[in-house]
């Protein structure tokens, strides 16, 4: 039986139809923190999130349907928490649907179960026991990405647990085994990263 060539096995998908859920890829998983107009904290997991340069900028994609975007536009700040693999359940709780409260704002039913700690520079909270924390001031918002927007923040403060810092390649391997990273596999899976390998950059390469 002949094996089809790699070219013959390629399928072209319609970009006008939803396609990101048709295959798996690796994405980060962070928890974005904002404050609503009443001063209540809001936490929401996001996987379309990444550093926006080699310097101090961070961005994430959100929809106007979510309070996260509206809060960031209103307050001009947001926080970023990078959860550990042991925090998958509480990270999921941050995505709980909102419940209407009589004579009050809608709140997330699982938010009061989330352990948090306050940010130091901007108004907001972090997910407690995460391993990396960013405090960001909104720099620009790019609307019109379909129904979504890109929120770019300038990092005003960075906090990291000492146990995730690495000083050498050998130290990095030890750190990953002892302190694995959490990755999201859209649309609905996650992975624990506890092993890495040096990338074979060509001689003379520089970022």
N, C-alpha and C positions, 0 to 999 in steps of 0.2 A: 504494500500500500504506500503510495507516494505521500510525502509530507508537504503540505502547501508552503510556498515560500512566504517569508515575512511580509512581503508586499501584498500578496494575495489575501493575507489574513487581516489586513487593515480595513476597518469599516469607517466610512465618512458619516458623521452625525450632522444633523441640521442645527446650525447655530441659532436659528430663530426659535427653536424649541429648548426647554430646559435640558441641559446636558451634564451639569456638574455632578449630579447624582447617579450618572450612568457608569461611573468608574470610581476606583479608590485612589486617593493620593494622601500624602502626609501633610498635616497642617498643625500649627501651634494651637494651644487651647489656653486662653486667658480669661480672666474675669474683669470686666470693665465696671468701675464704680463711678456713679454720678449722684448728685443731690437734686431733688425736685424743688419746685417753687415753695413748698411748705417746709423745706429743710430736712426732709426725710431721705435717708440713703437708699440708693437703688443699685443692685448688683446684677450683672447679666453676663453669661459666658459668650465669648466670641471666638471664632476660629479664622475669620478673614482679618487677621491682625499681624502687624510686622513692623520692625524698625524701618524708617523711611529714608535713612541715609546712614553713612558711617559715623555721623555725629549724633546730636541729641534730639532726634525727631522720631515719633512713633505714630502709627496710624491704624485705624480699623474701619471696617465697612459696617454700616448700620442702615436700617430703614426708618423713614419718618413715622412709621406706625409704632415704633418702640419709644418708650420714655427716655432711653439712653441717649438717643440723638437729640431729642427736644431738651433734655436736661443739660447736655453739653453746650448746646447753643445758648441756653439761658444763663448758665453760670460761667461758661468760658473755661471750665476745668474738668478733668476726669482723672481717675486713678486706674492703674493696671496691676493686677495680681497674677503671677504665674503659679498655678496650683501644682501640688505634687501628685503622683499617681495614687497615693493614699487618700486624696481628697476628691475623687471622682464623684462620689455620692453627693457631697455638699455642693460641689460645683454644679451638678445637675439640678439641685434645689434652687439655684440662682435663676434657673430658667422657668420656675413655676409660674403658671398663669396668674394674672392679677384678679383679685376679688374686690367687688364693690363694697364699700363700707358706708352705712347710712350716715348722711351728713358729714362725710369725710372723703378724702382721696382714695382711689383704688390702690391697694397694696398687694404685694406678692405674698401668697399664703405661706411660702417656705422661708421668707426672708428672716423672720425672727428666730429661725433655727440655725442661721449661719453665724459662726464665730467671726467677729470682725475686730479690727483695731483702727484707730484714727490715723489719717495722714498727718504729716507734720507741717507742710507748707501750704498746700491747697486744701480747700474744704472738701472733705470726703472720707471714705473709709476703705480699708483693704480687707481682703479675705485673710483671716488669721492663719498662721502656719504655712502660708505659701512660701516659695523660696526666693522670689524676686518681686520687687515692688517699684513701680514708677509713679511719680506725681507729675501730671502734665497740664500745661496751659494751652488751650486751643489756639492754634496758629492759623489754620484755614480749614474751611469745609468746602469740599467739591461736591456739588449737587448734580443731579442729572445722569447718574450712572444707572440707567434704567429707573427702577423705583428706589434705588439706594443712593447713599451719600458716603463719601470718604471723609472721615474726621482726622485731621493731622494735628498732633499736639507737640509742643516743644517741651522736652523733659526738664522739669525744674528741680527734681530730686530723684535719686536712685538709692534704694536700700536692698541689700542682699544678705541672705543667711551665709555665715562664714563657711558652712559645710558644703556649699555649692561652688565656691571659688576655686579655681585651679591655676597653678603657677607654671606647669610644664605639661608636655604631652603625656609623660608617664603618670603624673599626678591626675590628669584628666581621666585616664582609664580607671584609676582607683576611685575617683569621685563618682564616675558614672555607675560603677558597680554598687557603691554604697548609697548614692543619692541619685536614683534613676529619674529620667525626665518623662513628662506626660505629653503624649502627642494625640491629636484628634485625627481620625480617618473618616472624612465625610462619606455618607451622610449621617451615620449613626453608630460609629465604632470608635474605640480608643486603643492606644498601645502604650506599653511601658518600654522606654529606651534605656537599657542598662549596659549597652556595649556599643562602642564606636570604633572607627578605623581612620587612620590618617589618609587624607585625600591626596592622590598622586599629582600634585601641581607640577607643571613643567618648570625646568630650571629657569631662574630669572623672573618668575612670575611675581607680581606685586599687586595689591589691591588698589 
